Amino acid sequence: MRTKELMLYKHMEDGQILNDMTFLMENYDNDYYNMEDMKGLLFEQMNDILELSSSHGFEGNLWHTYLTYLLASHENAYSTSCEIVGKIDGSMNQVAMHDFEIFKELFDYDFSDMENAFGVDCISMLKEYVGDSRHGNVFNKRIRDRICDLARSLGKAESVEEFKEKVTAFYKEFGVGKLGLHKAFRIEHTEEGAEIVPITKIAHVHLDDLVGYDIAKKKLVDNTKAFVEGKRANNCLLFGDAGTGKSTSIKAILNQYYDQGLRMIEVYKHQFQDLNDVIAQVKNRNYKFIIYMDDLSFEEFEIEYKYLKAVIEGGLERKPDNILIYATSNRRHLIRETFKDKEDRDEELHTNDTVQEKLSLVARFGVTIYFGKPAKKEFQEIVLTLAKKNGIDMPEEELLLEANKWELSHGGLSGRTAQQFVDYLLGTRS
């Protein structure tokens, strides 16, 4: 096999299985090697494929799904050029065709002679593998299904040209690597710097799930839509009372525009020192990234806001066009202000400078959207809508009476309180 001749798809993560399987393909009938050692190596690879397939939820022909996983995960000059835009021009296509020819040989390889030589049938066992209905803990069901579907499709490709077209179409529709396959990410600080780690389980909420707040939602949609379409857009600050749907709106926006190339990276304020590293890793990709900061606020002694100010606006390097910052906060001005800032003139002559420095952070968010507590009537409308959506059959008068009792002892009027009340009914009446 010609895997050593690959030009683009080299140094692949989880590629050791491919290297060892290639060695077996080339040498299983070579008398130079001990037969029992070779057979042991084969079973080690079967174990590795099974473990990888179990953790990712793969089914079907596990050799094919493994190869497809390598193709879908590997970021290289061709795959990252094809994400979002699809087919590209230039000599890169010839190089890609060379590599896909090798991959098609791997897909079409007949293992029967190897199994006969070793007197085993372990590879045949994995040709029509049926899982235990779980999607694994690395990929969610949506990603798992896409890779398994592509594996079945590539296994049926009759030519290298068709093989290449199918892989390229996958890159265009779903992307490549962790940034393409996943919607959302978090940051982990390592010795090498900031690592962007996928979040596999995302709440599948939609803006229609948030009752009311039509003006606020439209403002958020308009800005995000302009962003994913490559038009000018602003950083967004969603502020207001707790439990009014600020975070839900952000998650819903991600679900709404994910298929148009929107991705989201969640960052906490203690990670602001890693922001420049994070931006450097994503600024040249073909996706649009929202850096999401939930419940953002600072006490007067905290200085992390200065990192954020520099990143948003103020450094020598202009913020990339494919990155915006969306934040939610219960505070309009983000940083706690005290009377000391305005009145203690004995300690600092230029008190106004201190106040303006703290206020300047919020000024860097071009769009600010207010989410206020609902009035009594609006709260009742939210309860009625949620109850109807969840199939709760209860007289309206009784439902609203119980909702009013609930909100008095559970945080007051808010969309969150209404959802908690409906969840309570679903749990106690089912």
Disulfide bonds with the S-S distance in Angstrom:
none
